[in-house]
Amino acid sequence: MTKQKLQIFKVQVPLYGDPKALIYNEDDTIRFFAPITDDLLQSMDGQPKAFFYGFVANNSFHIKKEAPWQDW
């Protein structure tokens, strides 16, 4: 199995309405919507947006750990 390169992603959950989170990297070369799971909500710690080190594989987003706040 190939080791995935970690990137910083911004994760945004809607305040109401759409049941999907927007996830994208800084240069917007990776952007997609993902279902909002209990694990994702727990990682977000009640915040509408947060930054995480992670990677995309098999059409899903994998969070490794929280990243420091970014200005983008």
CHARMM-style PDB file with segment names, atoms N, HN, CA, C and O in Angstrom:
ATOM      1  N   MET     1       0.842  -1.176   0.000  1.00  0.00      PROA
ATOM      2  CA  MET     1       0.000   0.000   0.000  1.00  0.00      PROA
ATOM      3  C   MET     1       0.892   1.247   0.000  1.00  0.00      PROA
ATOM      4  O   MET     1       1.860   1.326   0.756  1.00  0.00      PROA
ATOM      5  N   THR     2       0.562   2.201  -0.841  1.00  0.00      PROA
ATOM      6  HN  THR     2      -0.225   2.137  -1.456  1.00  0.00      PROA
ATOM      7  CA  THR     2       1.324   3.440  -0.952  1.00  0.00      PROA
ATOM      8  C   THR     2       0.922   4.395   0.162  1.00  0.00      PROA
ATOM      9  O   THR     2      -0.263   4.566   0.447  1.00  0.00      PROA
ATOM     10  N   LYS     3       1.915   5.016   0.790  1.00  0.00      PROA
ATOM     11  HN  LYS     3       2.878   4.877   0.559  1.00  0.00      PROA
ATOM     12  CA  LYS     3       1.637   5.988   1.833  1.00  0.00      PROA
ATOM     13  C   LYS     3       1.118   7.263   1.186  1.00  0.00      PROA
ATOM     14  O   LYS     3       1.707   7.765   0.229  1.00  0.00      PROA
ATOM     15  N   GLN     4       0.014   7.785   1.710  1.00  0.00      PROA
ATOM     16  HN  GLN     4      -0.464   7.377   2.488  1.00  0.00      PROA
ATOM     17  CA  GLN     4      -0.605   8.991   1.171  1.00  0.00      PROA
ATOM     18  C   GLN     4       0.095  10.234   1.707  1.00  0.00      PROA
ATOM     19  O   GLN     4       0.482  10.282   2.874  1.00  0.00      PROA
ATOM     20  N   LYS     5       0.256  11.233   0.853  1.00  0.00      PROA
ATOM     21  HN  LYS     5      -0.058  11.194  -0.095  1.00  0.00      PROA
ATOM     22  CA  LYS     5       0.829  12.511   1.275  1.00  0.00      PROA
ATOM     23  C   LYS     5      -0.262  13.326   1.965  1.00  0.00      PROA
ATOM     24  O   LYS     5      -1.339  13.541   1.409  1.00  0.00      PROA
ATOM     25  N   LEU     6       0.033  13.773   3.186  1.00  0.00      PROA
ATOM     26  HN  LEU     6       0.908  13.598   3.638  1.00  0.00      PROA
ATOM     27  CA  LEU     6      -0.929  14.587   3.917  1.00  0.00      PROA
ATOM     28  C   LEU     6      -0.933  16.008   3.385  1.00  0.00      PROA
ATOM     29  O   LEU     6       0.113  16.572   3.065  1.00  0.00      PROA
ATOM     30  N   GLN     7      -2.110  16.570   3.297  1.00  0.00      PROA
ATOM     31  HN  GLN     7      -2.960  16.112   3.557  1.00  0.00      PROA
ATOM     32  CA  GLN     7      -2.306  17.966   2.931  1.00  0.00      PROA
ATOM     33  C   GLN     7      -3.197  18.600   3.986  1.00  0.00      PROA
ATOM     34  O   GLN     7      -3.835  17.898   4.771  1.00  0.00      PROA
ATOM     35  N   ILE     8      -3.239  19.921   4.006  1.00  0.00      PROA
ATOM     36  HN  ILE     8      -2.720  20.491   3.368  1.00  0.00      PROA
ATOM     37  CA  ILE     8      -4.188  20.613   4.878  1.00  0.00      PROA
ATOM     38  C   ILE     8      -5.459  20.857   4.072  1.00  0.00      PROA
ATOM     39  O   ILE     8      -5.422  21.344   2.942  1.00  0.00      PROA
ATOM     40  N   PHE     9      -6.575  20.505   4.684  1.00  0.00      PROA
ATOM     41  HN  PHE     9      -6.605  20.109   5.602  1.00  0.00      PROA
ATOM     42  CA  PHE     9      -7.888  20.708   4.082  1.00  0.00      PROA
ATOM     43  C   PHE     9      -8.740  21.565   4.999  1.00  0.00      PROA
ATOM     44  O   PHE     9      -8.668  21.455   6.223  1.00  0.00      PROA
ATOM     45  N   LYS    10      -9.554  22.426   4.382  1.00  0.00      PROA
ATOM     46  HN  LYS    10      -9.613  22.514   3.388  1.00  0.00      PROA
ATOM     47  CA  LYS    10     -10.576  23.158   5.124  1.00  0.00      PROA
ATOM     48  C   LYS    10     -11.856  22.337   5.023  1.00  0.00      PROA
ATOM     49  O   LYS    10     -12.237  21.883   3.944  1.00  0.00      PROA
ATOM     50  N   VAL    11     -12.501  22.158   6.151  1.00  0.00      PROA
ATOM     51  HN  VAL    11     -12.191  22.526   7.028  1.00  0.00      PROA
ATOM     52  CA  VAL    11     -13.772  21.438   6.203  1.00  0.00      PROA
ATOM     53  C   VAL    11     -14.817  22.421   6.708  1.00  0.00      PROA
ATOM     54  O   VAL    11     -14.650  23.034   7.762  1.00  0.00      PROA
ATOM     55  N   GLN    12     -15.894  22.565   5.949  1.00  0.00      PROA
ATOM     56  HN  GLN    12     -16.030  22.067   5.093  1.00  0.00      PROA
ATOM     57  CA  GLN    12     -16.973  23.465   6.326  1.00  0.00      PROA
ATOM     58  C   GLN    12     -18.277  22.684   6.358  1.00  0.00      PROA
ATOM     59  O   GLN    12     -18.641  22.028   5.383  1.00  0.00      PROA
ATOM     60  N   VAL    13     -18.974  22.758   7.479  1.00  0.00      PROA
ATOM     61  HN  VAL    13     -18.678  23.292   8.272  1.00  0.00      PROA
ATOM     62  CA  VAL    13     -20.294  22.128   7.575  1.00  0.00      PROA
ATOM     63  C   VAL    13     -21.339  23.235   7.514  1.00  0.00      PROA
ATOM     64  O   VAL    13     -21.138  24.307   8.084  1.00  0.00      PROA
ATOM     65  N   PRO    14     -22.444  22.987   6.832  1.00  0.00      PROA
ATOM     66  CA  PRO    14     -23.475  24.018   6.724  1.00  0.00      PROA
ATOM     67  C   PRO    14     -24.152  24.243   8.072  1.00  0.00      PROA
ATOM     68  O   PRO    14     -24.274  23.317   8.874  1.00  0.00      PROA
ATOM     69  N   LEU    15     -24.586  25.460   8.315  1.00  0.00      PROA
ATOM     70  HN  LEU    15     -24.487  26.212   7.664  1.00  0.00      PROA
ATOM     71  CA  LEU    15     -25.291  25.763   9.555  1.00  0.00      PROA
ATOM     72  C   LEU    15     -26.692  25.158   9.557  1.00  0.00      PROA
ATOM     73  O   LEU    15     -27.233  24.837  10.615  1.00  0.00      PROA
ATOM     74  N   TYR    16     -27.273  25.005   8.377  1.00  0.00      PROA
ATOM     75  HN  TYR    16     -26.834  25.266   7.518  1.00  0.00      PROA
ATOM     76  CA  TYR    16     -28.565  24.344   8.222  1.00  0.00      PROA
ATOM     77  C   TYR    16     -28.710  23.935   6.767  1.00  0.00      PROA
ATOM     78  O   TYR    16     -27.978  24.417   5.903  1.00  0.00      PROA
ATOM     79  N   GLY    17     -29.645  23.058   6.501  1.00  0.00      PROA
ATOM     80  HN  GLY    17     -30.240  22.666   7.203  1.00  0.00      PROA
ATOM     81  CA  GLY    17     -29.901  22.672   5.113  1.00  0.00      PROA
ATOM     82  C   GLY    17     -29.107  21.468   4.660  1.00  0.00      PROA
ATOM     83  O   GLY    17     -29.303  20.361   5.163  1.00  0.00      PROA
ATOM     84  N   ASP    18     -28.214  21.679   3.713  1.00  0.00      PROA
ATOM     85  HN  ASP    18     -28.056  22.578   3.304  1.00  0.00      PROA
ATOM     86  CA  ASP    18     -27.476  20.605   3.043  1.00  0.00      PROA
ATOM     87  C   ASP    18     -26.778  19.673   4.040  1.00  0.00      PROA
ATOM     88  O   ASP    18     -26.046  20.144   4.910  1.00  0.00      PROA
ATOM     89  N   PRO    19     -26.995  18.363   3.925  1.00  0.00      PROA
ATOM     90  CA  PRO    19     -26.369  17.415   4.858  1.00  0.00      PROA
ATOM     91  C   PRO    19     -24.960  16.991   4.442  1.00  0.00      PROA
ATOM     92  O   PRO    19     -24.502  15.910   4.812  1.00  0.00      PROA
ATOM     93  N   LYS    20     -24.278  17.835   3.678  1.00  0.00      PROA
ATOM     94  HN  LYS    20     -24.650  18.713   3.377  1.00  0.00      PROA
ATOM     95  CA  LYS    20     -22.925  17.484   3.235  1.00  0.00      PROA
ATOM     96  C   LYS    20     -21.940  18.579   3.624  1.00  0.00      PROA
ATOM     97  O   LYS    20     -22.278  19.763   3.653  1.00  0.00      PROA
ATOM     98  N   ALA    21     -20.713  18.157   3.924  1.00  0.00      PROA
ATOM     99  HN  ALA    21     -20.438  17.196   3.901  1.00  0.00      PROA
ATOM    100  CA  ALA    21     -19.635  19.083   4.259  1.00  0.00      PROA
ATOM    101  C   ALA    21     -18.833  19.399   3.001  1.00  0.00      PROA
ATOM    102  O   ALA    21     -18.611  18.528   2.160  1.00  0.00      PROA
ATOM    103  N   LEU    22     -18.403  20.649   2.883  1.00  0.00      PROA
ATOM    104  HN  LEU    22     -18.583  21.356   3.567  1.00  0.00      PROA
ATOM    105  CA  LEU    22     -17.512  21.058   1.801  1.00  0.00      PROA
ATOM    106  C   LEU    22     -16.084  20.876   2.290  1.00  0.00      PROA
ATOM    107  O   LEU    22     -15.721  21.359   3.363  1.00  0.00      PROA
ATOM    108  N   ILE    23     -15.274  20.175   1.500  1.00  0.00      PROA
ATOM    109  HN  ILE    23     -15.568  19.783   0.628  1.00  0.00      PROA
ATOM    110  CA  ILE    23     -13.892  19.884   1.870  1.00  0.00      PROA
ATOM    111  C   ILE    23     -13.008  20.268   0.686  1.00  0.00      PROA
ATOM    112  O   ILE    23     -13.256  19.847  -0.444  1.00  0.00      PROA
ATOM    113  N   TYR    24     -11.963  21.079   0.953  1.00  0.00      PROA
ATOM    114  HN  TYR    24     -11.762  21.422   1.871  1.00  0.00      PROA
ATOM    115  CA  TYR    24     -11.069  21.476  -0.140  1.00  0.00      PROA
ATOM    116  C   TYR    24      -9.696  21.835   0.388  1.00  0.00      PROA
ATOM    117  O   TYR    24      -9.527  22.154   1.565  1.00  0.00      PROA
ATOM    118  N   ASN    25      -8.705  21.776  -0.515  1.00  0.00      PROA
ATOM    119  HN  ASN    25      -8.842  21.516  -1.471  1.00  0.00      PROA
ATOM    120  CA  ASN    25      -7.340  22.154  -0.148  1.00  0.00      PROA
ATOM    121  C   ASN    25      -7.096  23.613  -0.552  1.00  0.00      PROA
ATOM    122  O   ASN    25      -7.934  24.225  -1.214  1.00  0.00      PROA
ATOM    123  N   GLU    26      -5.955  24.161  -0.153  1.00  0.00      PROA
ATOM    124  HN  GLU    26      -5.274  23.664   0.385  1.00  0.00      PROA
ATOM    125  CA  GLU    26      -5.698  25.592  -0.332  1.00  0.00      PROA
ATOM    126  C   GLU    26      -5.743  26.032  -1.784  1.00  0.00      PROA
ATOM    127  O   GLU    26      -6.335  27.068  -2.088  1.00  0.00      PROA
ATOM    128  N   ASP    27      -5.137  25.282  -2.685  1.00  0.00      PROA
ATOM    129  HN  ASP    27      -4.656  24.441  -2.438  1.00  0.00      PROA
ATOM    130  CA  ASP    27      -5.126  25.717  -4.088  1.00  0.00      PROA
ATOM    131  C   ASP    27      -6.361  25.248  -4.856  1.00  0.00      PROA
ATOM    132  O   ASP    27      -6.451  25.431  -6.070  1.00  0.00      PROA
ATOM    133  N   ASP    28      -7.306  24.644  -4.142  1.00  0.00      PROA
ATOM    134  HN  ASP    28      -7.233  24.495  -3.156  1.00  0.00      PROA
ATOM    135  CA  ASP    28      -8.606  24.232  -4.701  1.00  0.00      PROA
ATOM    136  C   ASP    28      -8.478  23.207  -5.821  1.00  0.00      PROA
ATOM    137  O   ASP    28      -9.344  23.119  -6.692  1.00  0.00      PROA
ATOM    138  N   THR    29      -7.394  22.433  -5.794  1.00  0.00      PROA
ATOM    139  HN  THR    29      -6.691  22.505  -5.087  1.00  0.00      PROA
ATOM    140  CA  THR    29      -7.253  21.365  -6.783  1.00  0.00      PROA
ATOM    141  C   THR    29      -8.017  20.124  -6.349  1.00  0.00      PROA
ATOM    142  O   THR    29      -8.295  19.240  -7.160  1.00  0.00      PROA
ATOM    143  N   ILE    30      -8.351  20.063  -5.073  1.00  0.00      PROA
ATOM    144  HN  ILE    30      -8.125  20.780  -4.414  1.00  0.00      PROA
ATOM    145  CA  ILE    30      -9.212  18.992  -4.563  1.00  0.00      PROA
ATOM    146  C   ILE    30     -10.369  19.674  -3.859  1.00  0.00      PROA
ATOM    147  O   ILE    30     -10.170  20.424  -2.904  1.00  0.00      PROA
ATOM    148  N   ARG    31     -11.584  19.410  -4.335  1.00  0.00      PROA
ATOM    149  HN  ARG    31     -11.746  18.801  -5.112  1.00  0.00      PROA
ATOM    150  CA  ARG    31     -12.789  20.002  -3.756  1.00  0.00      PROA
ATOM    151  C   ARG    31     -13.919  19.004  -3.931  1.00  0.00      PROA
ATOM    152  O   ARG    31     -14.160  18.518  -5.036  1.00  0.00      PROA
ATOM    153  N   PHE    32     -14.602  18.702  -2.858  1.00  0.00      PROA
ATOM    154  HN  PHE    32     -14.406  19.097  -1.960  1.00  0.00      PROA
ATOM    155  CA  PHE    32     -15.734  17.794  -2.957  1.00  0.00      PROA
ATOM    156  C   PHE    32     -16.659  17.962  -1.750  1.00  0.00      PROA
ATOM    157  O   PHE    32     -16.320  18.631  -0.774  1.00  0.00      PROA
ATOM    158  N   PHE    33     -17.815  17.347  -1.841  1.00  0.00      PROA
ATOM    159  HN  PHE    33     -18.090  16.803  -2.634  1.00  0.00      PROA
ATOM    160  CA  PHE    33     -18.774  17.319  -0.755  1.00  0.00      PROA
ATOM    161  C   PHE    33     -18.786  15.912  -0.183  1.00  0.00      PROA
ATOM    162  O   PHE    33     -18.733  14.933  -0.928  1.00  0.00      PROA
ATOM    163  N   ALA    34     -18.856  15.811   1.137  1.00  0.00      PROA
ATOM    164  HN  ALA    34     -18.899  16.606   1.742  1.00  0.00      PROA
ATOM    165  CA  ALA    34     -18.864  14.508   1.799  1.00  0.00      PROA
ATOM    166  C   ALA    34     -20.000  14.473   2.812  1.00  0.00      PROA
ATOM    167  O   ALA    34     -20.359  15.505   3.379  1.00  0.00      PROA
ATOM    168  N   PRO    35     -20.562  13.301   3.042  1.00  0.00      PROA
ATOM    169  CA  PRO    35     -21.613  13.185   4.056  1.00  0.00      PROA
ATOM    170  C   PRO    35     -21.086  13.614   5.425  1.00  0.00      PROA
ATOM    171  O   PRO    35     -19.921  13.388   5.754  1.00  0.00      PROA
ATOM    172  N   ILE    36     -21.946  14.225   6.201  1.00  0.00      PROA
ATOM    173  HN  ILE    36     -22.891  14.409   5.933  1.00  0.00      PROA
ATOM    174  CA  ILE    36     -21.578  14.626   7.553  1.00  0.00      PROA
ATOM    175  C   ILE    36     -21.832  13.442   8.479  1.00  0.00      PROA
ATOM    176  O   ILE    36     -22.976  13.048   8.708  1.00  0.00      PROA
ATOM    177  N   THR    37     -20.759  12.888   9.000  1.00  0.00      PROA
ATOM    178  HN  THR    37     -19.830  13.207   8.813  1.00  0.00      PROA
ATOM    179  CA  THR    37     -20.859  11.734   9.899  1.00  0.00      PROA
ATOM    180  C   THR    37     -20.676  12.185  11.350  1.00  0.00      PROA
ATOM    181  O   THR    37     -20.221  13.298  11.612  1.00  0.00      PROA
ATOM    182  N   ASP    38     -21.032  11.316  12.274  1.00  0.00      PROA
ATOM    183  HN  ASP    38     -21.402  10.412  12.061  1.00  0.00      PROA
ATOM    184  CA  ASP    38     -20.813  11.622  13.692  1.00  0.00      PROA
ATOM    185  C   ASP    38     -19.330  11.837  13.971  1.00  0.00      PROA
ATOM    186  O   ASP    38     -18.969  12.714  14.756  1.00  0.00      PROA
ATOM    187  N   ASP    39     -18.462  11.040  13.332  1.00  0.00      PROA
ATOM    188  HN  ASP    39     -18.755  10.327  12.695  1.00  0.00      PROA
ATOM    189  CA  ASP    39     -17.019  11.196  13.523  1.00  0.00      PROA
ATOM    190  C   ASP    39     -16.545  12.565  13.044  1.00  0.00      PROA
ATOM    191  O   ASP    39     -15.723  13.204  13.699  1.00  0.00      PROA
ATOM    192  N   LEU    40     -17.064  13.014  11.899  1.00  0.00      PROA
ATOM    193  HN  LEU    40     -17.732  12.494  11.366  1.00  0.00      PROA
ATOM    194  CA  LEU    40     -16.680  14.323  11.384  1.00  0.00      PROA
ATOM    195  C   LEU    40     -17.145  15.419  12.333  1.00  0.00      PROA
ATOM    196  O   LEU    40     -16.382  16.334  12.642  1.00  0.00      PROA
ATOM    197  N   LEU    41     -18.384  15.339  12.796  1.00  0.00      PROA
ATOM    198  HN  LEU    41     -19.005  14.596  12.545  1.00  0.00      PROA
ATOM    199  CA  LEU    41     -18.900  16.344  13.720  1.00  0.00      PROA
ATOM    200  C   LEU    41     -18.093  16.380  15.012  1.00  0.00      PROA
ATOM    201  O   LEU    41     -17.843  17.452  15.564  1.00  0.00      PROA
ATOM    202  N   GLN    42     -17.691  15.224  15.485  1.00  0.00      PROA
ATOM    203  HN  GLN    42     -17.894  14.353  15.037  1.00  0.00      PROA
ATOM    204  CA  GLN    42     -16.869  15.165  16.691  1.00  0.00      PROA
ATOM    205  C   GLN    42     -15.515  15.839  16.438  1.00  0.00      PROA
ATOM    206  O   GLN    42     -15.019  16.570  17.295  1.00  0.00      PROA
ATOM    207  N   SER    43     -14.926  15.598  15.279  1.00  0.00      PROA
ATOM    208  HN  SER    43     -15.329  15.004  14.583  1.00  0.00      PROA
ATOM    209  CA  SER    43     -13.652  16.229  14.933  1.00  0.00      PROA
ATOM    210  C   SER    43     -13.792  17.740  14.813  1.00  0.00      PROA
ATOM    211  O   SER    43     -12.864  18.480  15.139  1.00  0.00      PROA
ATOM    212  N   MET    44     -14.943  18.198  14.348  1.00  0.00      PROA
ATOM    213  HN  MET    44     -15.697  17.598  14.082  1.00  0.00      PROA
ATOM    214  CA  MET    44     -15.188  19.636  14.174  1.00  0.00      PROA
ATOM    215  C   MET    44     -15.395  20.344  15.518  1.00  0.00      PROA
ATOM    216  O   MET    44     -15.265  21.566  15.596  1.00  0.00      PROA
ATOM    217  N   ASP    45     -15.709  19.602  16.554  1.00  0.00      PROA
ATOM    218  HN  ASP    45     -15.815  18.610  16.490  1.00  0.00      PROA
ATOM    219  CA  ASP    45     -15.859  20.137  17.911  1.00  0.00      PROA
ATOM    220  C   ASP    45     -16.815  21.330  17.963  1.00  0.00      PROA
ATOM    221  O   ASP    45     -16.544  22.325  18.635  1.00  0.00      PROA
ATOM    222  N   GLY    46     -17.932  21.217  17.247  1.00  0.00      PROA
ATOM    223  HN  GLY    46     -18.151  20.408  16.701  1.00  0.00      PROA
ATOM    224  CA  GLY    46     -18.958  22.256  17.279  1.00  0.00      PROA
ATOM    225  C   GLY    46     -18.692  23.473  16.422  1.00  0.00      PROA
ATOM    226  O   GLY    46     -19.506  24.397  16.403  1.00  0.00      PROA
ATOM    227  N   GLN    47     -17.583  23.501  15.717  1.00  0.00      PROA
ATOM    228  HN  GLN    47     -16.922  22.751  15.732  1.00  0.00      PROA
ATOM    229  CA  GLN    47     -17.238  24.649  14.870  1.00  0.00      PROA
ATOM    230  C   GLN    47     -17.797  24.452  13.461  1.00  0.00      PROA
ATOM    231  O   GLN    47     -17.861  23.317  12.987  1.00  0.00      PROA
ATOM    232  N   PRO    48     -18.202  25.526  12.781  1.00  0.00      PROA
ATOM    233  CA  PRO    48     -18.710  25.382  11.412  1.00  0.00      PROA
ATOM    234  C   PRO    48     -17.609  25.134  10.386  1.00  0.00      PROA
ATOM    235  O   PRO    48     -17.871  24.604   9.306  1.00  0.00      PROA
ATOM    236  N   LYS    49     -16.356  25.521  10.727  1.00  0.00      PROA
ATOM    237  HN  LYS    49     -16.143  25.951  11.605  1.00  0.00      PROA
ATOM    238  CA  LYS    49     -15.246  25.204   9.827  1.00  0.00      PROA
ATOM    239  C   LYS    49     -13.990  24.966  10.654  1.00  0.00      PROA
ATOM    240  O   LYS    49     -13.808  25.529  11.733  1.00  0.00      PROA
ATOM    241  N   ALA    50     -13.132  24.112  10.107  1.00  0.00      PROA
ATOM    242  HN  ALA    50     -13.280  23.655   9.230  1.00  0.00      PROA
ATOM    243  CA  ALA    50     -11.887  23.753  10.787  1.00  0.00      PROA
ATOM    244  C   ALA    50     -10.912  23.248   9.736  1.00  0.00      PROA
ATOM    245  O   ALA    50     -11.295  22.974   8.599  1.00  0.00      PROA
ATOM    246  N   PHE    51      -9.654  23.128  10.128  1.00  0.00      PROA
ATOM    247  HN  PHE    51      -9.343  23.351  11.052  1.00  0.00      PROA
ATOM    248  CA  PHE    51      -8.601  22.664   9.224  1.00  0.00      PROA
ATOM    249  C   PHE    51      -8.025  21.362   9.753  1.00  0.00      PROA
ATOM    250  O   PHE    51      -7.834  21.187  10.957  1.00  0.00      PROA
ATOM    251  N   PHE    52      -7.753  20.449   8.821  1.00  0.00      PROA
ATOM    252  HN  PHE    52      -7.908  20.591   7.844  1.00  0.00      PROA
ATOM    253  CA  PHE    52      -7.243  19.136   9.189  1.00  0.00      PROA
ATOM    254  C   PHE    52      -6.157  18.693   8.223  1.00  0.00      PROA
ATOM    255  O   PHE    52      -6.190  19.007   7.033  1.00  0.00      PROA
ATOM    256  N   TYR    53      -5.192  17.952   8.766  1.00  0.00      PROA
ATOM    257  HN  TYR    53      -5.165  17.697   9.732  1.00  0.00      PROA
ATOM    258  CA  TYR    53      -4.273  17.205   7.912  1.00  0.00      PROA
ATOM    259  C   TYR    53      -5.021  15.946   7.503  1.00  0.00      PROA
ATOM    260  O   TYR    53      -5.621  15.268   8.337  1.00  0.00      PROA
ATOM    261  N   GLY    54      -4.981  15.645   6.231  1.00  0.00      PROA
ATOM    262  HN  GLY    54      -4.494  16.195   5.554  1.00  0.00      PROA
ATOM    263  CA  GLY    54      -5.672  14.460   5.768  1.00  0.00      PROA
ATOM    264  C   GLY    54      -5.294  14.129   4.344  1.00  0.00      PROA
ATOM    265  O   GLY    54      -4.396  14.735   3.759  1.00  0.00      PROA
ATOM    266  N   PHE    55      -5.999  13.155   3.800  1.00  0.00      PROA
ATOM    267  HN  PHE    55      -6.728  12.663   4.276  1.00  0.00      PROA
ATOM    268  CA  PHE    55      -5.790  12.761   2.413  1.00  0.00      PROA
ATOM    269  C   PHE    55      -7.084  12.186   1.866  1.00  0.00      PROA
ATOM    270  O   PHE    55      -7.993  11.828   2.615  1.00  0.00      PROA
ATOM    271  N   VAL    56      -7.149  12.105   0.546  1.00  0.00      PROA
ATOM    272  HN  VAL    56      -6.411  12.396  -0.063  1.00  0.00      PROA
ATOM    273  CA  VAL    56      -8.299  11.539  -0.147  1.00  0.00      PROA
ATOM    274  C   VAL    56      -7.866  10.227  -0.780  1.00  0.00      PROA
ATOM    275  O   VAL    56      -6.858  10.168  -1.484  1.00  0.00      PROA
ATOM    276  N   ALA    57      -8.630   9.184  -0.529  1.00  0.00      PROA
ATOM    277  HN  ALA    57      -9.449   9.232   0.042  1.00  0.00      PROA
ATOM    278  CA  ALA    57      -8.368   7.874  -1.141  1.00  0.00      PROA
ATOM    279  C   ALA    57      -9.698   7.144  -1.288  1.00  0.00      PROA
ATOM    280  O   ALA    57     -10.566   7.214  -0.419  1.00  0.00      PROA
ATOM    281  N   ASN    58      -9.831   6.456  -2.389  1.00  0.00      PROA
ATOM    282  HN  ASN    58      -9.125   6.398  -3.095  1.00  0.00      PROA
ATOM    283  CA  ASN    58     -11.057   5.687  -2.659  1.00  0.00      PROA
ATOM    284  C   ASN    58     -12.314   6.539  -2.511  1.00  0.00      PROA
ATOM    285  O   ASN    58     -13.312   6.104  -1.936  1.00  0.00      PROA
ATOM    286  N   ASN    59     -12.247   7.752  -3.037  1.00  0.00      PROA
ATOM    287  HN  ASN    59     -11.436   8.105  -3.504  1.00  0.00      PROA
ATOM    288  CA  ASN    59     -13.373   8.685  -3.028  1.00  0.00      PROA
ATOM    289  C   ASN    59     -13.870   9.036  -1.637  1.00  0.00      PROA
ATOM    290  O   ASN    59     -15.050   9.342  -1.463  1.00  0.00      PROA
ATOM    291  N   SER    60     -12.992   8.997  -0.645  1.00  0.00      PROA
ATOM    292  HN  SER    60     -12.033   8.749  -0.787  1.00  0.00      PROA
ATOM    293  CA  SER    60     -13.376   9.445   0.690  1.00  0.00      PROA
ATOM    294  C   SER    60     -12.232  10.217   1.333  1.00  0.00      PROA
ATOM    295  O   SER    60     -11.064  10.036   0.988  1.00  0.00      PROA
ATOM    296  N   PHE    61     -12.592  11.073   2.266  1.00  0.00      PROA
ATOM    297  HN  PHE    61     -13.541  11.220   2.547  1.00  0.00      PROA
ATOM    298  CA  PHE    61     -11.646  11.932   2.964  1.00  0.00      PROA
ATOM    299  C   PHE    61     -11.247  11.266   4.266  1.00  0.00      PROA
ATOM    300  O   PHE    61     -12.094  10.782   5.017  1.00  0.00      PROA
ATOM    301  N   HSD    62      -9.945  11.246   4.527  1.00  0.00      PROA
ATOM    302  HN  HSD    62      -9.257  11.639   3.917  1.00  0.00      PROA
ATOM    303  CA  HSD    62      -9.428  10.618   5.739  1.00  0.00      PROA
ATOM    304  C   HSD    62      -8.716  11.683   6.574  1.00  0.00      PROA
ATOM    305  O   HSD    62      -7.702  12.238   6.150  1.00  0.00      PROA
ATOM    306  N   ILE    63      -9.251  11.961   7.755  1.00  0.00      PROA
ATOM    307  HN  ILE    63     -10.075  11.510   8.099  1.00  0.00      PROA
ATOM    308  CA  ILE    63      -8.653  12.927   8.675  1.00  0.00      PROA
ATOM    309  C   ILE    63      -7.589  12.224   9.492  1.00  0.00      PROA
ATOM    310  O   ILE    63      -7.819  11.142  10.032  1.00  0.00      PROA
ATOM    311  N   LYS    64      -6.424  12.844   9.580  1.00  0.00      PROA
ATOM    312  HN  LYS    64      -6.237  13.723   9.142  1.00  0.00      PROA
ATOM    313  CA  LYS    64      -5.361  12.316  10.424  1.00  0.00      PROA
ATOM    314  C   LYS    64      -5.294  13.079  11.743  1.00  0.00      PROA
ATOM    315  O   LYS    64      -5.250  12.469  12.811  1.00  0.00      PROA
ATOM    316  N   LYS    65      -5.286  14.419  11.675  1.00  0.00      PROA
ATOM    317  HN  LYS    65      -5.322  14.915  10.807  1.00  0.00      PROA
ATOM    318  CA  LYS    65      -5.269  15.226  12.898  1.00  0.00      PROA
ATOM    319  C   LYS    65      -5.627  16.655  12.546  1.00  0.00      PROA
ATOM    320  O   LYS    65      -5.591  17.054  11.383  1.00  0.00      PROA
ATOM    321  N   GLU    66      -5.974  17.420  13.574  1.00  0.00      PROA
ATOM    322  HN  GLU    66      -6.003  17.096  14.520  1.00  0.00      PROA
ATOM    323  CA  GLU    66      -6.316  18.819  13.365  1.00  0.00      PROA
ATOM    324  C   GLU    66      -5.080  19.606  12.951  1.00  0.00      PROA
ATOM    325  O   GLU    66      -3.979  19.362  13.445  1.00  0.00      PROA
ATOM    326  N   ALA    67      -5.272  20.542  12.049  1.00  0.00      PROA
ATOM    327  HN  ALA    67      -6.166  20.740  11.648  1.00  0.00      PROA
ATOM    328  CA  ALA    67      -4.190  21.414  11.585  1.00  0.00      PROA
ATOM    329  C   ALA    67      -4.371  22.793  12.202  1.00  0.00      PROA
ATOM    330  O   ALA    67      -5.475  23.128  12.633  1.00  0.00      PROA
ATOM    331  N   PRO    68      -3.323  23.596  12.257  1.00  0.00      PROA
ATOM    332  CA  PRO    68      -3.465  24.954  12.757  1.00  0.00      PROA
ATOM    333  C   PRO    68      -4.372  25.781  11.836  1.00  0.00      PROA
ATOM    334  O   PRO    68      -4.522  25.479  10.652  1.00  0.00      PROA
ATOM    335  N   TRP    69      -4.963  26.819  12.402  1.00  0.00      PROA
ATOM    336  HN  TRP    69      -4.840  27.065  13.364  1.00  0.00      PROA
ATOM    337  CA  TRP    69      -5.845  27.706  11.622  1.00  0.00      PROA
ATOM    338  C   TRP    69      -5.073  28.297  10.456  1.00  0.00      PROA
ATOM    339  O   TRP    69      -3.907  28.664  10.599  1.00  0.00      PROA
ATOM    340  N   GLN    70      -5.718  28.387   9.306  1.00  0.00      PROA
ATOM    341  HN  GLN    70      -6.665  28.088   9.190  1.00  0.00      PROA
ATOM    342  CA  GLN    70      -5.140  28.940   8.093  1.00  0.00      PROA
ATOM    343  C   GLN    70      -5.878  30.209   7.708  1.00  0.00      PROA
ATOM    344  O   GLN    70      -7.028  30.397   8.105  1.00  0.00      PROA
ATOM    345  N   ASP    71      -5.237  31.085   6.942  1.00  0.00      PROA
ATOM    346  HN  ASP    71      -4.303  30.932   6.620  1.00  0.00      PROA
ATOM    347  CA  ASP    71      -5.860  32.341   6.502  1.00  0.00      PROA
ATOM    348  C   ASP    71      -6.444  32.259   5.099  1.00  0.00      PROA
ATOM    349  O   ASP    71      -6.484  33.262   4.386  1.00  0.00      PROA
ATOM    350  N   TRP    72      -6.886  31.109   4.708  1.00  0.00      PROA
ATOM    351  HN  TRP    72      -6.854  30.295   5.287  1.00  0.00      PROA
ATOM    352  CA  TRP    72      -7.508  30.989   3.387  1.00  0.00      PROA
ATOM    353  C   TRP    72      -8.889  30.403   3.503  1.00  0.00      PROA
ATOM    354  OT1 TRP    72      -9.571  30.225   2.493  1.00  0.00      PROA
TER     355      TRP     72
END
